[in-house]
Amino acid sequence: MAVQTSARGRRPSRLTLTRPADIAVLLGIVLVAWLFDMGAQSGEIGLAFSASIGAAGAVLTVGRPRNGWSRLLIATAAVMAPWLTLRASPWLQWPDFAVTIGLLSGAAVLTFEGSPFNVSFALAGEWLSRLVTNMAGAAAFIAAPLSTAGERLTRDKRPAVKQVGRGLAIAIPVACVVGLLLASADPVFASFFNLQIDPANIIGHAFWLFVAVWVVGGLLRTSLTSPTQERQGRFWQINPIEAIVVLVVVDAIFLAFGAAQLITALGGGTEALQAARMTYADYARSGFFQLLAVAAITLPLLVILTVSSNARMGRVRLVFTALVEIAALLTIGIVAVAHQRLSLYETAYGFTMLRLYSHIFAIWIAIVFALFGITILRAEFSGRWLPGAAAAAGLVLLLALNIVNPEALVVRLNVTQSSANHLLDPDYLARLSGDAAPALFEALPRLDPSQQSELRRQLCQRQDSQDGGWAGYNLGRQAAKQAHRLC
């Protein structure tokens, strides 16, 4: 596709039906829309969705992205898309789907220049504004070449178009009368026109086709639009002394929390626990999500204070950096406490997907805080790399989860634990997706006879099927179907 190289902020190149590349792009958009609609109508996330994302990435490559980061994001989306077909767990499929769309959006924004590891608040706002603006104009962008071609055809072939129109006006009433007579005379002929038209189904197809065309058209329009100049300056500033006051208060609260953990570990705090009507076991297993929420809130707070305070003077900078490092280390300690409390939950009640993902989230938070704590030691810290680094760490963890198969991991962990405490929840394990079925059948011989009987009964009552046809085909569900043959 020919892409103009004019000044920043230009309008996107227009698609036409006169260049083969543009025709290929429009056909690619139609293919994406058809595949996406087939996947949506199948009711299953599977082959059609994987193929639609791959086709959308191919449409973006037609514009020949100049930026290496854009090409890398498209390639990464192509790596993530097959997992929608390989895994059946909704705990993986929905994050995979959201991440692939995010990767393609990033690729569209970075077509000309930019880096995911150099993102300021202002630049992130510009990128989001570009996406929203181009999404808003996606329908007109896609319809323009079709309208132009129709006008050209009408202008150049006007006599022929009029003649065809008059012929159809005569032929359609005749065909209706003759067809009705023949249909009443022959039921076999009448069956040819017995179309089961469901208005709701037609509306559903139209909706999903529109969604797919709108999203891909918006991404394509974004990839063909040069970026606008990033606005310079800070949205908000804070005096370094004010930032130090905030950090002192936060560090003091975290230190007090650490002291409470130490007192409890040494056997103190009994009166406080009794007043709260809580045993030590209940105390140890409580507050996990609150602790993770504290960590999630503290990270943006530290980044904002660091970027907006601009503490560069010698002694002030030293004090500020020390307080930020203390806050980062204490927050990692809070994440470790949350991790330990969740482990106690699992010892008492077993492993679940939510608890496993909570562990993963805690690990991700700790990694991001560690990266932040290391780089804050630099004299110049802008925080522009942090969103990209955090996203990259999350992407690596998600890819690792796809490879490991988290539902099978939950099964193995629960079975291993049950061999020690003889506790197992067959109801929960049987409700897991097809990704867990092969591991469950494999683990049956290692369970107690009563647990084995109950779990086998529930597994055999639940039959995973591929009702979505080829569009909803999923390797995880197919493996579960094969495993159920052992019933």
C-alpha positions as CSV (number, residue, x, y, z in Angstrom):
1,M,0.0,0.0,0.0
2,A,1.3,3.4,-0.9
3,V,1.8,5.5,2.2
4,Q,2.4,9.2,1.9
5,T,5.3,10.8,3.8
6,S,3.9,14.2,4.5
7,A,4.1,16.3,7.7
8,R,3.0,15.2,11.1
9,G,-0.7,15.1,11.8
10,R,-1.7,14.4,8.1
11,R,-4.9,12.6,7.3
12,P,-4.6,8.8,6.6
13,S,-4.0,7.6,3.1
14,R,-7.2,6.8,1.3
15,L,-8.0,3.3,0.2
16,T,-9.1,2.9,-3.4
17,L,-10.3,0.0,-5.6
18,T,-7.7,0.8,-8.3
19,R,-4.6,-0.5,-6.6
20,P,-4.1,-4.3,-6.0
21,A,-2.7,-3.7,-2.6
22,D,-5.8,-1.7,-1.5
23,I,-8.1,-4.4,-2.9
24,A,-6.1,-7.0,-0.9
25,V,-6.6,-4.9,2.3
26,L,-10.3,-4.7,1.8
27,L,-10.6,-8.4,1.2
28,G,-8.4,-9.0,4.3
29,I,-10.9,-6.9,6.3
30,V,-13.8,-8.9,5.0
31,L,-11.9,-12.1,5.9
32,V,-11.3,-10.8,9.4
33,A,-15.0,-9.9,9.8
34,W,-16.2,-13.2,8.5
35,L,-13.8,-15.2,10.8
36,F,-14.7,-13.1,13.8
37,D,-18.5,-13.5,13.1
38,M,-18.1,-17.3,12.7
39,G,-16.2,-17.5,16.0
40,A,-18.9,-15.3,17.8
41,Q,-21.7,-17.4,16.4
42,S,-20.1,-20.7,17.3
43,G,-20.3,-19.6,21.0
44,E,-16.7,-20.9,21.6
45,I,-13.3,-19.3,21.6
46,G,-11.3,-21.4,19.2
47,L,-9.9,-21.6,15.7
48,A,-12.0,-18.8,14.1
49,F,-10.9,-16.3,16.7
50,S,-7.2,-17.3,16.3
51,A,-7.5,-17.0,12.5
52,S,-9.2,-13.6,12.7
53,I,-6.4,-12.2,14.9
54,G,-3.8,-13.6,12.5
55,A,-5.6,-12.1,9.5
56,A,-5.9,-8.7,11.3
57,G,-2.1,-8.7,11.9
58,A,-1.6,-9.5,8.2
59,V,-3.9,-6.5,7.3
60,L,-1.7,-4.2,9.4
61,T,1.5,-5.5,7.7
62,V,0.2,-4.5,4.3
63,G,0.9,-0.9,5.3
64,R,4.6,-1.9,5.7
65,P,5.3,-0.6,9.3
66,R,8.5,1.3,9.3
67,N,9.1,1.0,13.0
68,G,10.7,-2.2,14.3
69,W,8.7,-2.1,17.5
70,S,5.5,-2.2,15.4
71,R,6.6,-5.3,13.5
72,L,7.7,-7.0,16.8
73,L,4.3,-6.4,18.3
74,I,2.5,-7.8,15.3
75,A,4.8,-10.9,15.5
76,T,4.1,-11.2,19.2
77,A,0.3,-11.1,18.5
78,A,0.8,-13.9,16.0
79,V,2.6,-15.9,18.7
80,M,-0.2,-15.4,21.2
81,A,-3.2,-15.9,18.9
82,P,-2.8,-19.8,18.5
83,W,-3.2,-20.2,22.3
84,L,-6.9,-19.3,21.8
85,T,-7.2,-22.6,20.0
86,L,-4.7,-24.6,22.1
87,R,-6.1,-23.8,25.5
88,A,-9.8,-24.1,26.7
89,S,-9.6,-22.4,30.1
90,P,-11.5,-19.1,30.2
91,W,-8.8,-18.1,32.7
92,L,-6.4,-18.1,29.8
93,Q,-8.5,-17.4,26.7
94,W,-9.9,-14.1,27.8
95,P,-6.5,-12.6,28.9
96,D,-5.0,-14.0,25.7
97,F,-7.7,-12.4,23.6
98,A,-7.4,-9.0,25.3
99,V,-3.6,-9.1,25.1
100,T,-3.6,-9.8,21.4
101,I,-5.9,-6.9,20.7
102,G,-3.7,-4.7,22.8
103,L,-0.6,-5.9,20.9
104,L,-2.3,-5.0,17.6
105,S,-3.4,-1.7,18.9
106,G,0.2,-0.9,20.0
107,A,1.5,-2.0,16.6
108,A,-0.9,0.4,14.9
109,V,0.1,3.3,17.1
110,L,3.8,2.6,16.7
111,T,3.8,2.1,12.9
112,F,6.0,5.2,12.2
113,E,8.0,5.8,15.4
114,G,8.0,5.4,19.1
115,S,8.8,2.7,21.7
116,P,6.7,0.9,24.3
117,F,9.7,1.5,26.7
118,N,9.6,5.3,26.3
119,V,6.1,6.3,27.3
120,S,5.2,9.5,29.2
121,F,1.8,10.4,30.5
122,A,1.4,12.9,27.8
123,L,2.5,10.5,25.1
124,A,0.1,7.8,26.4
125,G,-2.7,10.3,26.2
126,E,-1.7,11.1,22.6
127,W,-1.7,7.4,21.6
128,L,-5.1,6.8,23.2
129,S,-6.5,9.9,21.5
130,R,-5.2,8.7,18.1
131,L,-6.9,5.3,18.6
132,V,-10.2,6.8,19.7
133,T,-10.2,9.3,16.8
134,N,-9.4,6.7,14.2
135,M,-11.9,4.2,15.6
136,A,-14.6,6.9,15.3
137,G,-13.8,7.4,11.6
138,A,-13.3,3.7,10.8
139,A,-16.7,3.2,9.1
140,A,-16.3,6.2,6.8
141,F,-12.7,5.2,6.1
142,I,-13.7,1.7,4.9
143,A,-16.8,2.8,3.1
144,A,-15.1,5.6,1.1
145,P,-13.5,3.4,-1.6
146,L,-16.7,1.5,-2.1
147,S,-18.7,4.7,-2.5
148,T,-16.1,6.2,-4.9
149,A,-16.2,3.0,-7.0
150,G,-20.0,3.1,-7.1
151,E,-20.0,6.7,-8.2
152,R,-17.4,5.9,-10.9
153,L,-19.4,2.9,-12.1
154,T,-22.6,5.0,-12.2
155,R,-20.9,7.8,-14.0
156,D,-19.0,5.7,-16.6
157,K,-21.7,3.1,-17.2
158,R,-24.8,5.2,-16.6
159,P,-26.8,3.9,-19.7
160,A,-26.0,0.3,-18.9
161,V,-26.9,0.7,-15.3
162,K,-30.3,2.2,-16.2
163,Q,-31.0,-0.6,-18.6
164,V,-30.2,-3.3,-16.1
165,G,-32.3,-1.6,-13.5
166,R,-35.3,-1.4,-15.8
167,G,-34.8,-5.1,-16.7
168,L,-34.8,-6.1,-13.0
169,A,-37.9,-4.0,-12.4
170,I,-39.8,-6.1,-15.0
171,A,-38.2,-9.5,-14.2
172,I,-38.7,-9.5,-10.4
173,P,-42.6,-9.4,-10.4
174,V,-42.7,-12.0,-13.2
175,A,-40.3,-14.3,-11.3
176,C,-42.4,-14.0,-8.1
177,V,-45.7,-14.9,-9.8
178,V,-44.1,-17.8,-11.8
179,G,-42.2,-19.0,-8.8
180,L,-45.3,-19.1,-6.5
181,L,-47.2,-21.1,-9.2
182,L,-44.4,-23.6,-9.6
183,A,-43.9,-23.9,-5.8
184,S,-47.6,-24.7,-5.3
185,A,-47.4,-27.4,-8.0
186,D,-44.2,-29.1,-6.7
187,P,-43.3,-29.4,-3.0
188,V,-39.7,-30.4,-3.9
189,F,-39.3,-27.2,-5.8
190,A,-41.0,-25.2,-3.0
191,S,-38.4,-26.7,-0.5
192,F,-35.7,-24.8,-2.4
193,F,-37.1,-21.5,-1.1
194,N,-38.1,-22.7,2.4
195,L,-35.5,-20.4,4.1
196,Q,-35.5,-20.4,7.8
197,I,-34.9,-16.7,8.4
198,D,-34.4,-15.7,12.0
199,P,-34.3,-11.9,12.4
200,A,-32.4,-12.2,15.7
201,N,-29.8,-14.3,13.9
202,I,-29.4,-11.8,11.1
203,I,-29.0,-9.0,13.6
204,G,-26.4,-11.0,15.5
205,H,-24.4,-11.6,12.3
206,A,-24.7,-7.9,11.3
207,F,-23.5,-6.8,14.8
208,W,-20.4,-9.0,14.9
209,L,-19.5,-8.2,11.3
210,F,-19.7,-4.5,12.1
211,V,-17.7,-4.8,15.3
212,A,-14.9,-6.6,13.5
213,V,-14.8,-4.2,10.5
214,W,-14.9,-1.2,13.0
215,V,-12.0,-2.5,15.1
216,V,-9.8,-3.5,12.1
217,G,-10.7,-0.4,10.2
218,G,-9.8,1.7,13.1
219,L,-6.4,0.0,13.6
220,L,-5.6,0.2,9.9
221,R,-6.6,3.9,9.8
222,T,-4.3,4.5,12.9
223,S,-1.4,2.7,11.2
224,L,-1.7,5.0,8.2
225,T,-1.8,8.2,10.2
226,S,1.4,9.9,11.2
227,P,1.7,10.6,14.9
228,T,1.2,14.1,16.2
229,Q,3.9,16.0,18.0
230,E,4.0,15.0,21.7
231,R,3.0,17.8,24.0
232,Q,5.9,18.9,26.2
233,G,5.8,19.9,29.8
234,R,4.3,18.3,32.9
235,F,0.6,18.0,33.6
236,W,1.2,18.4,37.4
237,Q,4.2,19.1,39.6
238,I,4.8,18.7,43.3
239,N,7.5,20.3,45.4
240,P,10.3,17.7,46.5
241,I,9.7,18.6,50.1
242,E,6.0,17.9,49.8
243,A,6.8,14.5,48.1
244,I,9.2,13.7,51.0
245,V,6.4,14.4,53.5
246,V,4.1,12.0,51.6
247,L,6.8,9.3,51.5
248,V,7.6,9.7,55.3
249,V,3.9,9.1,56.1
250,V,3.6,6.0,53.8
251,D,6.9,4.5,55.1
252,A,5.7,5.0,58.7
253,I,2.5,3.1,58.0
254,F,4.4,0.3,56.3
255,L,6.9,0.1,59.1
256,A,4.0,-0.1,61.6
257,F,2.5,-2.9,59.6
258,G,5.8,-4.7,59.6
259,A,6.0,-4.4,63.3
260,A,2.6,-5.9,63.7
261,Q,3.7,-8.9,61.6
262,L,6.8,-9.4,63.8
263,I,4.8,-9.1,67.1
264,T,2.3,-11.6,65.9
265,A,5.0,-14.0,64.7
266,L,6.6,-13.9,68.1
267,G,3.4,-14.8,69.8
268,G,2.2,-11.3,70.8
269,G,-0.9,-9.5,69.9
270,T,-3.1,-12.1,71.5
271,E,-5.4,-9.5,73.1
272,A,-6.0,-7.8,69.8
273,L,-6.9,-11.1,68.1
274,Q,-9.3,-12.0,70.8
275,A,-10.9,-8.6,70.7
276,A,-11.5,-9.2,66.9
277,R,-12.8,-12.7,67.7
278,M,-10.1,-14.1,65.4
279,T,-7.8,-17.1,65.9
280,Y,-4.2,-17.0,64.7
281,A,-5.1,-19.2,61.8
282,D,-7.9,-16.9,60.8
283,Y,-5.6,-13.9,61.1
284,A,-2.9,-15.6,59.0
285,R,-5.4,-16.4,56.2
286,S,-7.1,-13.0,56.2
287,G,-6.4,-9.8,54.3
288,F,-4.7,-11.2,51.2
289,F,-6.6,-9.1,48.7
290,Q,-6.3,-6.0,50.8
291,L,-2.5,-6.4,50.9
292,L,-2.3,-6.8,47.1
293,A,-4.5,-3.7,46.7
294,V,-2.1,-1.7,48.9
295,A,0.8,-2.8,46.6
296,A,-1.1,-1.9,43.5
297,I,-1.9,1.5,44.8
298,T,1.6,2.2,46.1
299,L,3.3,1.6,42.7
300,P,1.6,4.4,40.8
301,L,2.0,6.7,43.8
302,L,5.7,6.2,43.9
303,V,6.1,6.7,40.1
304,I,4.0,9.9,40.2
305,L,5.9,11.3,43.1
306,T,9.2,10.5,41.5
307,V,8.3,11.9,38.1
308,S,6.5,15.0,39.2
309,S,8.7,16.1,42.1
310,N,11.9,16.3,39.9
311,A,14.1,16.1,43.0
312,R,17.6,16.9,41.7
313,M,19.3,18.7,44.5
314,G,22.0,16.8,46.3
315,R,20.8,16.2,49.9
316,V,17.1,16.4,49.0
317,R,17.6,14.0,46.2
318,L,19.5,11.6,48.5
319,V,16.7,11.7,51.2
320,F,14.0,11.4,48.5
321,T,15.7,8.3,46.9
322,A,16.2,6.6,50.3
323,L,12.5,7.1,51.2
324,V,11.4,5.7,47.8
325,E,13.7,2.7,48.1
326,I,12.4,2.0,51.7
327,A,8.8,2.2,50.4
328,A,9.6,-0.1,47.5
329,L,11.3,-2.7,49.8
330,L,8.5,-2.5,52.4
331,T,5.9,-3.0,49.6
332,I,7.7,-6.1,48.4
333,G,7.6,-7.3,52.0
334,I,3.8,-6.7,52.0
335,V,3.6,-8.7,48.8
336,A,5.6,-11.5,50.5
337,V,3.2,-11.5,53.5
338,A,0.3,-11.7,51.1
339,H,1.9,-14.6,49.3
340,Q,2.5,-16.4,52.6
341,R,-1.1,-15.9,53.8
342,L,-2.4,-17.2,50.5
343,S,-0.2,-20.3,50.9
344,L,-1.9,-20.9,54.3
345,Y,-5.3,-20.7,52.5
346,E,-4.2,-23.4,50.1
347,T,-2.9,-25.6,52.9
348,A,-6.3,-25.5,54.5
349,Y,-8.6,-25.4,51.5
350,G,-6.7,-26.5,48.5
351,F,-5.7,-24.7,45.3
352,T,-8.0,-22.8,42.9
353,M,-7.6,-20.9,39.7
354,L,-8.3,-17.6,41.6
355,R,-5.6,-18.4,44.2
356,L,-3.1,-19.4,41.5
357,Y,-3.7,-16.2,39.6
358,S,-3.4,-14.2,42.8
359,H,0.1,-15.8,43.3
360,I,1.0,-14.8,39.7
361,F,-0.3,-11.2,40.2
362,A,1.8,-11.0,43.4
363,I,4.9,-12.2,41.6
364,W,4.3,-9.6,38.8
365,I,3.9,-6.8,41.3
366,A,7.1,-7.8,43.1
367,I,9.0,-7.9,39.7
368,V,7.8,-4.4,38.8
369,F,8.7,-3.0,42.2
370,A,12.2,-4.6,42.0
371,L,12.7,-3.0,38.6
372,F,11.5,0.3,39.8
373,G,13.7,0.1,42.9
374,I,16.8,-0.6,40.9
375,T,16.3,2.1,38.3
376,I,15.3,4.8,40.8
377,L,19.0,5.0,41.8
378,R,19.7,6.7,38.5
379,A,20.3,10.4,38.6
380,E,17.6,11.0,35.9
381,F,14.4,9.0,36.3
382,S,11.4,9.8,34.1
383,G,9.4,6.6,34.5
384,R,8.8,6.4,30.8
385,W,10.1,2.9,30.6
386,L,8.0,1.5,33.4
387,P,4.6,0.9,31.6
388,G,6.4,-1.0,28.8
389,A,8.5,-3.0,31.3
390,A,5.5,-3.9,33.4
391,A,3.5,-4.9,30.3
392,A,6.5,-7.0,29.1
393,A,6.8,-8.8,32.4
394,G,3.0,-9.5,32.4
395,L,3.2,-10.8,28.8
396,V,6.0,-13.2,29.7
397,L,4.0,-14.5,32.7
398,L,0.9,-15.0,30.6
399,L,2.9,-16.8,27.9
400,A,4.4,-19.0,30.6
401,L,0.9,-19.8,31.9
402,N,-0.2,-20.8,28.5
403,I,2.7,-23.2,28.2
404,V,2.3,-24.7,31.7
405,N,-1.5,-25.1,31.5
406,P,-2.6,-23.6,34.8
407,E,-5.7,-25.8,35.3
408,A,-3.6,-29.0,34.9
409,L,-1.2,-27.5,37.4
410,V,-4.0,-26.8,39.9
411,V,-5.1,-30.4,39.5
412,R,-1.6,-31.8,40.2
413,L,-1.1,-29.5,43.2
414,N,-4.4,-30.5,44.8
415,V,-3.8,-34.2,44.2
416,T,-0.3,-34.0,45.7
417,Q,-1.7,-32.1,48.7
418,S,-4.5,-34.6,49.1
419,S,-2.0,-37.5,49.5
420,A,-0.9,-35.8,52.7
421,N,-4.1,-34.5,54.3
422,H,-6.7,-36.5,52.3
423,L,-8.6,-33.4,51.5
424,L,-10.0,-32.8,48.0
425,D,-12.8,-30.9,46.5
426,P,-14.2,-33.1,43.6
427,D,-17.0,-30.6,42.9
428,Y,-14.5,-27.8,42.1
429,L,-12.1,-29.9,40.1
430,A,-14.9,-31.4,38.0
431,R,-16.0,-27.8,37.1
432,L,-12.7,-26.9,35.5
433,S,-12.5,-26.6,31.7
434,G,-11.3,-29.2,29.2
435,D,-7.7,-28.2,29.9
436,A,-7.9,-30.0,33.3
437,A,-9.7,-33.2,32.1
438,P,-6.6,-35.2,30.9
439,A,-4.8,-34.4,34.2
440,L,-7.8,-35.4,36.2
441,F,-8.2,-38.8,34.6
442,E,-4.5,-39.4,34.9
443,A,-4.6,-38.6,38.6
444,L,-7.6,-40.8,39.5
445,P,-5.5,-43.9,40.4
446,R,-3.6,-41.9,43.0
447,L,-6.7,-40.8,45.0
448,D,-8.5,-42.5,47.8
449,P,-11.2,-44.9,46.6
450,S,-14.0,-42.7,47.8
451,Q,-12.5,-39.5,46.3
452,Q,-11.7,-41.4,43.1
453,S,-15.3,-42.7,42.8
454,E,-16.9,-39.3,43.3
455,L,-14.6,-37.5,41.0
456,R,-14.9,-40.1,38.2
457,R,-18.7,-39.9,38.6
458,Q,-18.8,-36.2,38.1
459,L,-16.3,-36.2,35.3
460,C,-18.3,-38.8,33.4
461,Q,-21.5,-36.9,33.9
462,R,-20.0,-33.9,32.2
463,Q,-19.3,-34.4,28.5
464,D,-17.3,-31.7,26.7
465,S,-18.3,-31.4,23.1
466,Q,-17.2,-29.4,20.1
467,D,-20.6,-27.9,19.3
468,G,-19.2,-24.8,17.5
469,G,-18.0,-26.7,14.4
470,W,-14.7,-25.8,12.8
471,A,-15.0,-22.2,13.9
472,G,-15.1,-23.2,17.6
473,Y,-12.6,-26.0,17.3
474,N,-10.3,-26.0,20.3
475,L,-7.5,-28.5,21.0
476,G,-8.1,-28.4,24.8
477,R,-11.7,-29.3,24.5
478,Q,-10.8,-32.0,22.0
479,A,-8.3,-33.5,24.4
480,A,-11.0,-33.5,27.1
481,K,-13.4,-35.3,24.8
482,Q,-10.8,-38.0,24.2
483,A,-10.1,-38.3,27.9
484,H,-13.8,-38.9,28.6
485,R,-13.6,-42.1,26.6
486,L,-12.1,-43.6,29.7
487,C,-15.5,-43.3,31.4
